[in-house]
């Protein structure tokens, strides 16, 4: 009883402190760009992952914002390996800057590093996916854009290969890759193995795209028994990763997957040297702009059909968060810049994202998703907010949390024939089950 009473007191104190933080700063939702705090003097440093925009759109964003706020200085620190580097900066102390895209941390750590923008409820009235980084009723992250999880592809390559309809099942997709190999000189499926972080894209499909169930990732998966087994239905997590394994086993990927080039692949798919890549919709605009053949780039849903219907996982890309340890003036300046980026810069639209603004417009690339239902992940059940993170950590599988190595191993074993896919999945099931046992999770048969 004393333990639970102490926990209640700690949580209550946290709520009071968070409410106090909200009270000290202006309400984010009420800030009016170009009208409020126009005389504010401050500096804003942004940690960012978009290396491709460093010398193009980012300077434009800064110029447009500082025209409204001439006394606020904005600078960017753009990183190639953002996922790892941002975590290193965050754990290295509070002097990392003003704004960052939230890396893979546990949600209960949010108050340790960041200020809340407002309550989860009021932020969801303004933005889609504003509950992605919410804790204890407060929202700590404003999504930069929204992503649908699908496949970027070269329409001309598909046409030259004789593919007349977009594949909707794993078998149809593998047949399309084989047709590309047989009838063109393009690499059917470019894995981006060497980049590492790109492997994590595959985890994003095991929820809504593979099951049509918004509760799958955060509520079903933690309690599932052997979730990576073949259910015999043609959908579910097993079939997501089997597509990659079979493509590697049939050499429908790069001849040498260890030498892939993330920056180089953008121009390659634009020029018709690549058939397709499994990446979120955020990648579409980068491939369009990487060469003269932008009209050849298309985006399609992931090739899994659930009981006759296709779904697409959807959610926030990196969400902007503000350092809780900088001065109040810097925090207000950072809030203004986040509001500009989200509501005025046009970033979400220009980068092919699902709009964050509730009234935002969908880019044309989503035309291929007509009739396909977007499925954002539902939050964890009350009291289980960190359960998935705990299972990820104890199993070392890290789904949607930096588990790049396990996906790389699928390519390695498939390409080299060193381990069957079912053996890989059996190992994952065993590790998941051991983690469930260790934590004491109730497992649903």
CORLIN-V184357 format. One record per backbone hydrogen bond with DSSP energy under -0.5 kcal/mol. CO is the residue of the C=O (numbers start at 1). NH is the residue of the N-H. E is the energy in kcal/mol with one decimal. If there is no record, write none. Layout:
# CORLIN-V184357
CO NH E
CO NH E
This chain:
# CORLIN-V184357
1 5 -2.5
2 6 -2.7
3 7 -2.2
4 8 -2.4
5 9 -2.2
6 10 -2.5
7 11 -2.7
8 12 -2.5
9 13 -2.5
10 14 -2.4
11 15 -2.3
12 16 -2.2
13 17 -2.6
14 18 -2.7
15 19 -2.5
16 20 -2.1
17 21 -2.2
18 22 -2.2
19 23 -1.8
20 24 -1.7
21 25 -1.0
27 30 -1.1
27 31 -0.7
28 31 -1.3
31 33 -0.6
32 35 -1.8
32 36 -2.6
35 38 -0.5
37 40 -1.6
40 42 -0.5
42 73 -2.5
44 75 -2.6
45 47 -0.5
45 98 -2.4
45 99 -2.3
46 48 -0.5
46 77 -3.0
47 101 -0.6
48 79 -2.6
49 51 -1.8
50 53 -1.4
51 54 -1.0
53 56 -1.0
53 58 -2.2
56 60 -0.9
57 61 -2.6
58 62 -2.4
59 63 -2.3
60 64 -2.4
61 65 -2.4
62 66 -2.8
63 67 -1.2
64 68 -0.7
65 68 -1.1
65 69 -1.9
69 72 -1.9
71 42 -1.6
71 73 -0.6
73 44 -3.6
75 46 -2.8
76 78 -0.5
77 48 -2.2
80 82 -1.2
81 85 -2.5
82 86 -2.9
83 87 -0.7
84 88 -2.1
85 89 -2.5
86 90 -2.5
87 91 -2.5
88 92 -0.9
90 93 -0.9
94 97 -0.6
98 323 -2.4
99 47 -3.1
100 102 -0.5
100 321 -2.2
103 105 -1.8
106 109 -2.1
107 110 -1.6
109 112 -1.2
109 113 -1.0
110 113 -1.0
110 114 -2.8
113 324 -2.4
117 28 -0.7
118 139 -2.9
119 123 -2.2
120 124 -2.0
121 125 -0.8
122 126 -0.5
123 126 -1.0
123 127 -2.8
126 358 -1.8
127 130 -0.8
129 132 -1.8
131 134 -1.1
133 140 -2.8
135 138 -1.8
137 120 -2.6
138 135 -2.7
138 140 -0.6
139 117 -3.2
139 118 -0.8
141 143 -0.6
142 320 -3.1
145 317 -2.9
146 354 -2.6
147 315 -2.1
148 150 -0.8
148 281 -2.3
149 302 -0.7
150 279 -0.5
151 300 -2.7
152 277 -2.5
153 155 -0.7
153 298 -3.2
154 158 -2.2
155 159 -2.3
156 160 -3.1
157 161 -1.7
158 163 -2.5
159 162 -1.6
162 164 -0.7
169 173 -2.3
170 174 -2.6
171 175 -2.0
172 176 -1.9
173 177 -2.3
174 178 -2.2
175 179 -2.0
176 180 -2.1
177 181 -2.2
178 182 -2.5
179 183 -2.2
180 184 -1.7
186 188 -0.6
187 275 -3.2
188 276 -1.2
189 191 -0.6
192 195 -0.7
192 196 -0.7
193 196 -1.2
195 197 -2.1
196 199 -2.0
197 200 -1.1
198 201 -1.4
199 202 -1.5
200 203 -0.9
200 204 -0.6
201 204 -1.1
202 205 -1.5
203 206 -1.3
205 210 -1.0
207 211 -1.9
207 212 -0.5
208 212 -2.2
210 236 -0.7
212 214 -0.6
213 216 -1.4
214 378 -3.0
215 219 -2.1
215 220 -2.0
216 221 -3.5
220 223 -1.3
220 224 -0.7
221 224 -1.1
223 444 -3.3
224 226 -0.6
226 229 -1.4
229 231 -0.6
236 239 -1.0
236 240 -1.0
237 240 -0.6
237 241 -1.7
238 242 -1.7
239 243 -1.3
240 244 -0.9
241 245 -2.3
242 246 -3.1
243 247 -2.1
244 248 -2.2
245 249 -2.9
246 250 -2.1
247 252 -3.3
248 251 -1.5
252 189 -1.9
256 259 -1.7
257 194 -0.7
257 260 -1.0
261 265 -2.2
262 266 -0.7
263 266 -0.8
263 267 -0.7
264 268 -1.7
265 269 -2.4
266 270 -1.5
267 271 -1.8
268 273 -3.1
268 274 -0.7
269 272 -0.9
273 187 -2.6
275 154 -2.6
276 190 -2.3
277 152 -2.0
277 279 -1.1
279 150 -0.7
280 283 -2.2
281 284 -1.2
283 287 -1.8
284 288 -2.1
285 289 -2.1
287 290 -0.7
288 291 -0.6
293 296 -2.1
294 297 -1.5
296 155 -3.7
298 153 -2.5
300 151 -2.8
302 304 -2.5
305 307 -0.7
306 309 -1.6
309 306 -3.3
310 373 -1.4
312 375 -3.0
313 149 -2.5
314 377 -0.6
315 147 -3.5
318 144 -2.1
319 102 -2.5
320 142 -2.2
321 100 -2.0
322 115 -1.9
323 326 -0.8
327 331 -2.2
328 332 -2.4
329 333 -2.4
330 334 -2.5
331 335 -2.4
332 336 -2.3
333 337 -2.1
334 338 -2.6
335 339 -2.3
336 340 -2.2
337 341 -2.8
338 342 -2.2
339 343 -2.6
340 344 -2.5
340 345 -2.2
341 347 -0.6
346 350 -2.7
347 351 -2.1
348 353 -3.3
349 352 -1.7
353 363 -0.5
354 146 -1.7
356 128 -2.8
357 360 -2.4
363 366 -1.5
364 367 -2.2
365 368 -1.0
366 369 -1.8
367 370 -1.5
369 372 -2.5
373 312 -2.4
375 314 -1.7
381 384 -2.7
384 387 -1.3
384 388 -0.6
386 390 -2.5
387 391 -2.6
388 392 -2.7
389 393 -2.3
390 394 -2.7
391 395 -2.5
392 396 -1.3
392 397 -0.6
392 398 -0.8
398 401 -1.6
398 403 -1.2
402 404 -1.3
403 407 -0.8
404 407 -0.5
404 408 -2.2
405 409 -2.0
406 410 -0.9
407 411 -1.4
408 412 -2.4
409 413 -2.9
410 414 -2.4
411 415 -2.9
412 416 -2.2
413 417 -1.3
413 418 -0.9
413 419 -0.6
420 424 -1.7
421 425 -2.5
422 426 -2.1
423 427 -1.9
424 428 -2.1
425 429 -2.6
426 430 -2.2
427 431 -2.3
428 432 -2.5
429 433 -2.8
430 434 -2.5
431 435 -1.9
432 436 -2.5
433 437 -2.5
434 438 -2.5
435 439 -2.4
436 440 -1.9
436 441 -2.6
441 443 -0.5
443 445 -0.5
444 225 -1.1
